Amino acid sequence: MATTSCTRHGTLLAIWKSGFLSNPSLFGGAIGRGMARHINLWSDTQLGSPLRHVIYGDFPAVLDAEDRAYFRATRERDLGMTLEAACADPEGKLAAFQQACAPLEHTLSVQPYICGPAPAYADYTVFSIFQWARLGSSKEVVAQGSAIAEWRRRMIALFGNLGDRFPGYPM
């Protein structure tokens, strides 16, 4: 699954690089593009992988009825177990995810964005992991009052609150 995600992000990198040359770079040049590749891999494997075991069980509820069987079948194939088995022990799985977030929490406790004083590509790609959870699951995966919670709030507010224009998980 990480290979697919990295390929997807690599494709996005190429599109952004070639299609938006008149706009400021999200990467800051070749060095930034190299770091973006690392952040993609890190967020997909170190954050996305444990997060799947926290939120996947909730996802069928937010999907169109005709998409639920496909989602379940493909995720259970990738996980090698049922969604229920993968998401058993939710407190333990959430603790593992939050432990994986420790470097991010530390970074965001000393600067407002992953990329420093302003958001750039690394912020957007890591934010996608948290947005995925926020929109597809009822579980709050971010500790209130944490540096990640404040960063996520700022990210949601960008571009005229774009991150809040989508319906959240049905409560």
For each residue, the residues with C-beta under 8 A, 3 or more apart:
1: 4 5 44 49 78
2: 5 6 41 44 45 48 49
3: 6 7
4: 1 7 8
5: 1 2 8 9 40 44 48
6: 2 3 9 10 37 40 41 44
7: 3 4 10 11
8: 4 5 11 12
9: 5 6 12 13 37 40 44 125
10: 6 7 13 14 37 40
11: 7 8 14 15
12: 8 9 15 16
13: 9 10 16 17 27 33 36 37 40 121
14: 10 11 17 18
15: 11 12 18 19
16: 12 13 19 20 26 121
17: 13 14 20 21 27 33
18: 14 15 21
19: 15 16
20: 16 17 23
21: 17 18
22:
23: 20
24:
25: 28 29 32
26: 16 32 36 120 121 124
27: 13 17 32 33 35 36 120 121
28: 25 31 32 120
29: 25 32 33
30: 33 34
31: 28 34 35
32: 25 26 27 28 29 35 36 120 121
33: 13 17 27 29 30 36 37
34: 30 31 37 38
35: 27 31 32 38 39 122
36: 13 26 27 32 33 39 40 121 122 125
37: 6 9 10 13 33 34 40 41
38: 34 35 41 42
39: 35 36 42 43 114 121 122 125 126
40: 5 6 9 10 13 36 37 43 44 125
41: 2 6 37 38 44 45
42: 38 39 45 46 47
43: 39 40 46 47 48 125 126 128 129
44: 1 2 5 6 9 40 41 47 48 49
45: 2 41 42 48 49
46: 42 43 49 50 100
47: 42 43 44 50 51 97 100 101 104 126 129
48: 2 5 43 44 45 51 52 129
49: 1 2 44 45 46 52 53
50: 46 47 53 54 93 96 97 100
51: 47 48 54 55 97 129 132 133 141
52: 48 49 55 56 75 79 86
53: 49 50 56 86 87 93 96 97
54: 50 51 87 90 93 94 97 133 137 139 141
55: 51 52 58 59 87 132 133 136 137 139 141
56: 52 53 59 75 79 83 86 87
57: 60 83 84 86 87
58: 55 61 62 136 137 138 139 169
59: 55 56 62 63 71 75 83 136 137
60: 57 63 68 71 72 83
61: 58 169 170
62: 58 59 135 136 169 170
63: 59 60 67 68 71
64: 67 68
65: 68
66: 69
67: 63 64 70 71
68: 60 63 64 65 71 72
69: 66 72 73
70: 67 73 74
71: 59 60 63 67 68 74 75
72: 60 68 69 75 76 83
73: 69 70 76 77
74: 70 71 77 78
75: 52 56 59 71 72 78 79 83 86
76: 72 73 79 80 81 82 83 86
77: 73 74 80
78: 1 74 75
79: 52 56 75 76 83 86
80: 76 77
81: 76 85 86
82: 76 85 86
83: 56 57 59 60 72 75 76 79 86 87
84: 57 87 88
85: 81 82 88
86: 52 53 56 57 75 76 79 81 82 83
87: 53 54 55 56 57 83 84 90 93
88: 84 85
89: 92 93
90: 54 87 93 94 139
91: 94 95
92: 89 95 96
93: 50 53 54 87 89 90 96 97
94: 54 90 91 97 98 139 141
95: 91 92 98 99
96: 50 53 92 93 99 100
97: 47 50 51 53 54 93 94 100 101 141
98: 94 95 101 102 141 143
99: 95 96 102
100: 46 47 50 96 97
101: 47 97 98 104 105 148
102: 98 99 105 106
103: 106 107
104: 47 101 107 108 114 126 148
105: 101 102 108 109 146 147 148
106: 102 103 109 110 147
107: 103 104 110 111 114
108: 104 105 111 112 113 114 147 148 150 151
109: 105 106 147
110: 106 107
111: 107 108 114 116 117
112: 108 116 117 118 151 154
113: 108 116 117 118 119 120 123 151 154
114: 39 104 107 108 111 119 120 122 123 126 151
115: 118 119 120 121 122 123
116: 111 112 113
117: 111 112 113
118: 112 113 115
119: 113 114 115 123 124 154 155 158
120: 26 27 28 32 113 114 115 123 124
121: 13 16 26 27 32 36 39 115 124 125
122: 35 36 39 114 115 125 126
123: 113 114 115 119 120 126 127 151 155
124: 26 119 120 121 127 128 155
125: 9 36 39 40 43 121 122 128 129
126: 39 43 47 104 114 122 123 129 130
127: 123 124 130 131 152 155 163
128: 43 124 125 131 132
129: 43 47 48 51 125 126 132 133
130: 126 127 133 134 141 142 148 152 155
131: 127 128 134 135 155 156 163
132: 51 55 128 129 135 136
133: 51 54 55 129 130 136 137 139 141
134: 130 131 137 152 168 169
135: 62 131 132 166 167 168 169
136: 55 58 59 62 132 133 169
137: 54 55 58 59 133 134 141 169
138: 58 169 171
139: 54 55 58 90 94 133
140: 144
141: 51 54 55 94 97 98 130 133 137
142: 130 146 148 149 152
143: 98 146 148 149
144: 140 149
145: 149
146: 105 142 143 149 150
147: 105 106 108 109 150 151
148: 101 104 105 108 130 142 143 151 152
149: 142 143 144 145 146 152 153
150: 108 146 147 153 154
151: 108 112 113 114 123 147 148 154 155
152: 127 130 134 142 148 149 155 156
153: 149 150 156 157
154: 112 113 119 150 151 157 158
155: 119 123 124 127 130 131 151 152 158 163
156: 131 152 153 161 162 163 164
157: 153 154 161 163 164
158: 119 154 155 161 162 163
159: 162
160:
161: 156 157 158 164 165
162: 156 158 159 165
163: 127 131 155 156 157 158 166
164: 156 157 161
165: 161 162
166: 135 163
167: 135 170
168: 134 135 171
169: 58 61 62 134 135 136 137 138
170: 61 62 167
171: 138 168
